[in-house]
Amino acid sequence: MAETSAQEPLQAAGDPKHTARATRSAGRKMRSLLLDAASPLFRERGLSGTAITDIATAANAFPSQITYYFRTKEALFVECACRELLYLARATERTALQACSPQEYTRTLAETVTASDSVAFFAEALTLTRRRQDLAPLVERTIERLHGEGARAYASQVARHGWRSLRAPDESSRRFWAVAIGVILEGYAMGRSPEQLCAEMLRVLGEQAKSANDTGRLRLVEEPDASSNSNGEG
C-alpha cells in the first residue's frame, strides 16, 4: 500500500490532461501579461515607436515569447486595442447603470467614452487592418461583441425604467459606437478636448428615448403597425 500511495502523486503529475490544463493556464497568463505590458507602451509611443524588446522587458519576458503567442508586433497591437475597447465598453455600461433618464444615460455613456483614449487606440487598429487583412477577423469579432453587449445593456435599461426607445437596441448600439469612433477620430485630429468631443457626440446622437412618464406615444421603428408591441432600446 505504501508503495502504491507513493506512486500516485507521480501518476497524477504525469497525467496528460493535467499537463495540458497547466500548459493552457500558463499560456493564458503569459498572454495576459504581455497584453498588460504592451498596451500602455503602444498608447504612449504608437506602433512604430514601440519595440518588441521594450514590451518583453516590461513584461519580464523574452522577445521570443511575444512572437510565439502573437506572431507579430502588429497582431499584438490589434489585440491590445480590441481588448482595451471592450474594457472601456464594460466600464461605460457600469458607470451608466445609475442613470434615471434616457438623457442622463446617453450623457454618461458619452462622457465616459470621450474621457478615454481607448477608442482612438482602436481606430489605429482599424487603419492597420486595412493593410493587414489577416488581422481583420479579430477586429470583426470585437465589433460584433461590442454591439451585442451594448444592445443587451441598453435593452436592460429600457426594460428596467420603462423607457420608450426611438430605435431598436441593436440599431442604437451600432449607432452609438459608429458616432463615437467618428467623432473621436476627427476630434483627436483637430486637437479637441474631451468636453468638446462629448458635446459633439451628444449633438450628433440626439434624443435616444423618452422617459416612462412622457405621455407622448412613440412608434418604434420595428413595429409593423401602431397596434403591435415591440421591445425597444434605451
C-alpha positions in Angstrom: 0.0 0.0 0.0 2.8 2.4 0.9 4.5 1.8 -2.4 1.2 2.4 -4.3 0.4 5.7 -2.5 3.9 6.9 -3.1 3.5 6.4 -6.8 0.0 8.1 -7.0 1.3 11.7 -6.9 3.8 10.9 -9.7 1.0 9.4 -11.8 -1.2 12.4 -11.3 1.6 14.9 -12.1 2.3 12.9 -15.3 -1.4 12.8 -16.3 -1.5 14.2 -19.9 -4.8 16.0 -19.1 -3.3 17.6 -16.1 -0.3 18.7 -18.0 -2.4 20.1 -20.9 -4.5 22.2 -18.4 -1.4 23.5 -16.7 0.1 24.5 -20.1 -3.1 26.3 -21.2 -3.3 28.1 -17.9 0.3 29.2 -18.1 -0.2 30.3 -21.7 -3.2 32.4 -20.9 -1.3 34.0 -18.0 1.6 34.9 -20.2 -0.6 36.3 -23.0 -2.3 38.4 -20.4 1.0 39.7 -19.0 2.2 40.6 -22.5 -1.0 42.4 -23.3 -0.9 44.3 -20.0 2.7 45.4 -20.7 2.2 46.3 -24.3 -1.0 48.4 -24.1 0.4 51.4 -22.2 3.6 51.3 -24.4 1.5 51.3 -27.6 -0.8 54.0 -26.3 2.1 56.3 -25.4 4.6 55.6 -28.2 2.4 54.1 -31.0 3.2 51.0 -33.0 6.4 52.2 -34.7 7.8 53.7 -31.5 7.4 50.5 -29.5 10.0 47.7 -29.9 9.3 44.1 -29.1 12.3 44.2 -26.7 10.6 47.1 -24.8 7.4 45.0 -24.4 9.4 41.9 -23.3 11.3 44.0 -20.7 8.1 45.5 -19.3 6.5 42.0 -19.1 9.7 40.4 -17.7 9.5 38.0 -20.6 11.6 37.0 -23.6 11.1 38.6 -27.1 10.6 35.1 -28.5 7.5 34.7 -26.2 5.9 37.6 -28.0 6.4 36.1 -31.4 5.3 32.7 -30.1 1.9 33.9 -28.7 1.2 36.8 -31.2 3.4 36.1 -34.2 4.0 39.8 -35.0 4.1 43.1 -33.2 1.2 44.3 -35.4 -1.0 41.4 -34.3 -0.2 42.2 -30.6 -1.1 45.8 -31.3 -4.5 45.0 -32.7 -5.3 42.5 -29.9 -4.4 45.2 -27.3 -6.6 47.8 -29.0 -9.5 45.3 -29.2 -9.2 44.3 -25.6 -9.0 47.9 -24.4 -12.1 48.8 -26.3 -14.1 46.0 -24.7 -12.8 47.0 -21.3 -14.0 50.6 -22.0 -17.4 49.4 -23.1 -17.9 47.4 -19.9 -16.7 50.3 -17.7 -19.0 52.7 -19.6 -22.1 50.5 -19.1 -21.3 50.1 -15.4 -21.0 53.8 -15.0 -24.3 54.4 -16.7 -26.3 51.9 -14.6 -27.3 54.6 -12.2 -28.8 56.9 -14.8 -32.5 57.6 -14.2 -33.4 59.1 -17.5 -32.6 58.4 -21.2 -30.8 61.8 -21.4 -28.7 61.1 -18.4 -27.9 57.6 -19.7 -26.7 58.9 -23.0 -24.7 61.7 -21.5 -23.0 59.3 -19.0 -22.0 57.0 -21.9 -20.6 59.8 -24.0 -18.7 61.4 -21.1 -17.1 58.1 -20.2 -16.2 57.1 -23.7 -14.7 60.5 -24.6 -12.6 60.7 -21.4 -10.6 57.7 -22.6 -8.2 57.2 -25.4 -9.3 53.6 -26.0 -11.5 54.5 -29.0 -8.6 56.4 -30.7 -6.4 53.4 -29.9 -8.9 51.1 -31.6 -9.2 53.4 -34.6 -5.5 52.9 -35.2 -6.0 49.2 -35.2 -8.8 49.6 -37.8 -6.4 51.6 -40.0 -3.8 48.9 -39.6 -6.1 46.1 -40.7 -6.7 47.9 -44.0 -3.2 46.8 -44.9 -3.2 43.6 -42.9 -6.4 41.7 -43.7 -5.1 38.7 -41.8 -5.8 40.7 -38.6 -9.4 41.7 -39.7 -11.2 38.8 -38.1 -10.2 39.8 -34.6 -11.5 43.3 -35.3 -14.7 42.0 -36.7 -15.3 39.8 -33.7 -14.6 42.7 -31.4 -17.1 44.9 -33.1 -19.8 42.3 -33.1 -19.2 41.7 -29.4 -19.2 45.4 -28.7 -22.5 45.8 -30.4 -24.1 42.7 -28.9 -23.1 43.6 -25.3 -24.1 47.2 -25.9 -27.5 46.2 -27.2 -28.2 43.9 -24.2 -27.2 46.6 -21.7 -29.4 49.2 -23.4 -32.4 46.9 -23.7 -32.0 46.1 -20.0 -32.1 49.8 -19.1 -35.2 50.3 -21.2 -37.0 47.4 -19.6 -35.8 48.4 -16.1 -37.1 52.0 -16.3 -39.9 51.6 -18.8 -38.4 54.0 -21.3 -39.8 54.3 -24.8 -37.0 54.0 -27.3 -36.7 55.6 -30.7 -34.7 52.7 -32.1 -34.2 49.0 -31.6 -31.4 48.1 -29.2 -29.0 46.7 -31.8 -29.5 49.8 -34.0 -28.9 52.1 -31.1 -25.7 50.3 -30.0 -24.3 50.3 -33.5 -25.2 54.0 -34.0 -23.6 55.0 -30.7 -20.3 53.3 -31.4 -20.2 54.5 -35.0 -20.7 58.1 -33.8 -18.1 57.6 -31.0 -15.4 56.4 -33.4 -16.1 59.0 -36.0 -16.3 62.0 -33.6 -13.3 60.9 -31.5 -11.1 60.2 -34.5 -12.0 63.6 -36.1 -11.6 65.3 -32.7 -8.2 63.9 -32.0 -7.0 65.1 -35.4 -8.4 68.6 -34.6 -7.0 68.7 -31.1 -10.4 68.9 -29.4 -10.8 68.4 -25.7 -12.8 65.5 -24.1 -15.5 68.0 -23.2 -15.8 69.1 -26.8 -15.8 65.6 -28.0 -18.6 64.7 -25.6 -20.7 67.8 -26.7 -20.3 66.8 -30.3 -21.3 63.2 -29.6 -24.4 64.3 -27.8 -25.3 66.7 -30.6 -25.0 64.0 -33.3 -26.7 61.3 -31.3 -29.7 63.5 -30.4 -32.6 62.0 -28.4 -32.5 58.3 -27.9 -35.6 57.5 -25.9 -38.4 59.0 -23.9 -38.9 58.6 -20.2 -41.7 56.4 -18.8 -43.7 59.5 -17.7 -43.7 61.0 -21.1 -47.3 60.6 -22.3 -46.5 61.1 -26.0 -46.8 57.7 -27.8 -43.7 56.8 -29.8 -44.0 54.4 -32.7 -40.9 52.1 -32.6 -39.1 51.6 -35.9 -39.6 47.9 -35.8 -43.3 48.0 -35.2 -45.3 46.8 -38.3 -48.3 48.9 -37.3 -49.5 51.1 -34.5 -51.2 48.3 -32.7 -48.3 45.8 -32.5 -46.0 45.6 -29.5 -42.2 45.6 -29.7 -39.1 45.8 -27.5 -37.2 49.0 -27.7 -33.8 50.3 -26.9 -32.6 52.9 -24.5 
